[in-house]
Amino acid sequence: MYQLVRLTIAILALAPASALATSTTSPIATINSASTDGTASNSVFQVSVTASTPSNALSTATELDLTLQLAPQESHRVATADIYTVIVAGGQFFTLDPDGGYSPWNGALETLTPFATAQILSTTNNYTLIDGKMTEAGNYLYFAAYSVANAGAYRWSTFSANATGRENVMITPHPVYQKLGDTQEARAYAYRKSFDEEPEGVDRSVIDEEIRSATRQGVLIAGTTYAADVARRLNREVTAKPRGRPKKKGPEKGA
């Protein structure tokens, strides 16, 4: 799911402004986002420009800072997100790269790459879209979006409650979680920090493949005691069986 907005910026072919002019910051658009999967969204994007000329008189000679401020909807706060920007210029698509440059894009969603990855979303988040001059005059159409990739964005996950400390009547804090700190704020902070780095000696690719395999088979990834309890309650197998045919038992000795 992507949260998406669009806006147009006009760049004029004008003479440079006076070097003595003072730069000011002006909001040029505040837009409620829409989600690509049709679900309701109240995330807000605000784009501002800092320049020595008014925002409606930007030129190829203007040194400008174009910034994006993202205020995600509450359910996405503390979620991990990737941030994207696409610009349409001269009938062509360009994506913002992590190094601040723009690269041609073919318009296919599967080839769209973010300029900022693994961002832990807070109440407001600021990103630079342009830092310098626009080389050509014209109207530039901007698209800004973000995608969430963290369990905190899903209502069924306990991550949001544990990471933010928000009360949830359906969740009873685990004793291990209670030991993370003396206050709810401290526990939530320690919980979030535990996701920042990979545990030593853990191969994430192996874990990801194990999760994918279990999902395809519709089975649990769990300890033997918990898996046995779930199997008993559901009256069916809930763990993956070994591959291949069962080994044939040979004749018993002495037979």
C-alpha positions, 0 to 999 in steps of 0.5 A, spaced: 500 500 500 502 506 498 500 513 500 500 518 495 500 525 493 501 530 487 503 537 485 505 542 480 511 546 481 513 552 475 520 554 474 521 560 470 527 562 465 528 569 469 535 573 470 538 571 477 535 575 483 539 579 487 545 576 491 543 580 497 535 577 497 533 574 504 531 567 503 524 565 506 520 559 507 513 558 504 509 552 504 506 551 497 502 545 498 498 541 503 495 535 501 491 529 504 494 523 501 490 517 498 492 510 499 493 505 492 489 500 495 483 504 496 483 504 504 481 510 508 487 515 509 488 521 513 496 522 512 498 529 510 504 531 505 506 538 506 511 541 501 515 548 502 520 551 498 526 556 501 528 561 496 530 568 495 524 569 491 517 568 492 514 561 491 510 563 484 516 566 481 522 561 482 527 561 476 532 557 473 537 562 477 534 561 483 537 557 489 532 553 492 530 548 497 524 544 496 522 540 502 517 534 504 514 534 510 510 528 512 505 527 517 503 520 517 496 517 520 496 515 527 496 507 525 503 508 521 507 512 526 513 508 529 512 504 522 518 502 518 517 506 511 520 507 504 519 514 501 518 515 494 518 521 489 517 521 482 518 528 478 515 528 471 519 533 466 518 534 459 514 528 458 518 523 462 519 520 469 524 521 474 525 518 481 529 521 486 535 517 488 538 516 495 544 521 493 539 527 491 540 526 484 534 524 479 534 518 474 530 516 469 524 511 470 520 507 466 513 508 470 513 500 472 511 500 479 516 494 480 522 498 478 520 504 483 525 505 488 525 509 494 530 515 496 529 513 503 529 507 506 527 503 513 524 510 516 521 510 522 515 514 522 514 519 527 509 525 528 512 529 522 518 527 518 522 532 513 525 530 507 529 534 502 527 533 494 531 539 491 537 542 494 540 547 488 537 550 482 533 547 476 536 547 470 530 548 465 524 552 465 517 549 465 512 546 469 514 540 474 509 535 476 511 531 483 509 525 486 510 523 493 509 517 496 511 512 502 509 505 503 509 501 510 513 495 511 512 494 518 507 490 523 505 496 526 501 498 520 497 492 521 491 492 526 492 485 528 499 486 530 501 487 537 507 491 535 504 498 535 501 497 542 508 495 544 512 500 540 508 506 542 505 504 549 498 505 547 493 501 551 490 495 547 484 492 551 486 485 547 493 485 549 496 483 555 504 485 556 508 479 556 513 478 562 519 479 558 516 486 555 515 488 562 522 488 564 524 492 558 524 498 563 521 501 569 516 506 565 511 505 559 515 510 555 522 506 557 519 499 555 516 502 548 523 505 547 527 499 548 522 495 544 523 499 538 530 499 539 530 492 539 528 492 531 534 497 529 539 492 529 540 485 527 541 480 532 549 477 532 549 471 528 542 471 525 541 470 518 535 474 516 535 471 509 534 464 512 528 467 517 525 470 511 525 464 507 522 460 513 517 465 514 515 464 506 515 457 507 511 456 513 506 461 510 505 457 503 504 451 507 499 454 512 503 451 518 506 455 524 513 457 526 513 455 534 516 451 539 514 444 540 510 445 546 506 451 543 505 447 537 503 441 540 498 445 544 495 449 538 495 442 534 491 439 540 486 445 540 485 445 533 485 437 532 490 437 526 497 438 524 500 445 525 507 444 523 511 442 517 512 434 516 519 432 513 520 432 506 519 425 502 516 418 504 516 416 511 521 410 512 519 403 511 520 399 518 524 393 517 522 386 520 523 386 528 529 383 530 528 375 532 522 375 528 
